[in-house]
Amino acid sequence: MAGEPNTEKKGILQEFKEFAFRGNVLDLAVAVVIGAAFNAIVQSFVKDLIMPLVGALFSTKGLEGLAVTIHGSSVTYGVFIASVVNFFLVAIAIFILIKGINQLRAEQMKAAEAKAKEEDDREKAEKDAILTEVKLLTEIRDLLKSGK
């Protein structure tokens, strides 16, 4: 009985290993790392370039400085606006990226379909050539049988 838990642990470890090193999980891990790096770039773009320009329009240091005080409570609506701008910039960047990837995939699919059609046409031409040859040989055989 002492051997059974060991076997069970090996089974669980083996299952985890298969799960963790499956292609989809590794692809997801790479996507998360790249996404985090991309997020840092977009955050810097928004914080260091866009927000100072927008803040200059409102004569403040940045959008974070936009606030209103109501009955002693400060409502910092500038932070919310900055988050919304950040969201839209990320959404636009992802849209452009996905659109480019989809165009590349479409081109690859067209190329693959063209290649498959070319192969089908070649196979059909070979079959037609074989059928023509068989018909010709059949006619020659029939002519030889008939003595002409």
LINUR-V856533 format. One record per backbone hydrogen bond with DSSP energy under -1.0 kcal/mol. NH is the residue of the N-H (numbers start at 0). CO is the residue of the C=O. If there is no record, write none. Layout:
# LINUR-V856533
NH_CO ; NH_CO
This chain:
# LINUR-V856533
6_2 ; 7_3 ; 8_4 ; 9_5 ; 10_6 ; 11_7 ; 12_8 ; 13_9 ; 14_10 ; 15_11 ; 16_12 ; 17_13 ; 18_14 ; 19_15 ; 20_16 ; 21_18 ; 25_21 ; 26_22 ; 27_23 ; 28_24 ; 29_25 ; 30_26 ; 31_27 ; 32_28 ; 33_29 ; 34_30 ; 35_31 ; 36_32 ; 37_33 ; 38_34 ; 39_35 ; 40_36 ; 41_37 ; 42_38 ; 43_39 ; 44_40 ; 45_41 ; 46_42 ; 47_43 ; 48_44 ; 49_44 ; 50_45 ; 52_48 ; 53_49 ; 54_50 ; 55_51 ; 56_52 ; 57_53 ; 59_54 ; 64_61 ; 65_62 ; 67_74 ; 69_72 ; 72_69 ; 74_67 ; 76_74 ; 77_65 ; 80_76 ; 81_77 ; 82_78 ; 83_79 ; 84_80 ; 85_81 ; 86_82 ; 87_83 ; 88_84 ; 89_85 ; 90_86 ; 91_87 ; 92_88 ; 93_89 ; 94_90 ; 95_91 ; 96_92 ; 97_93 ; 98_94 ; 99_95 ; 100_96 ; 101_97 ; 102_98 ; 103_99 ; 104_100 ; 105_101 ; 106_102 ; 107_103 ; 108_104 ; 109_105 ; 110_106 ; 111_107 ; 112_108 ; 113_109 ; 114_110 ; 115_111 ; 116_112 ; 117_113 ; 118_114 ; 119_115 ; 120_116 ; 121_117 ; 122_118 ; 123_119 ; 124_120 ; 125_121 ; 126_122 ; 127_123 ; 128_124 ; 129_125 ; 130_126 ; 131_127 ; 132_128 ; 133_129 ; 134_130 ; 135_131 ; 136_132 ; 137_133 ; 138_134 ; 139_135 ; 140_136 ; 141_137 ; 142_138 ; 143_139 ; 144_140 ; 145_141 ; 147_142
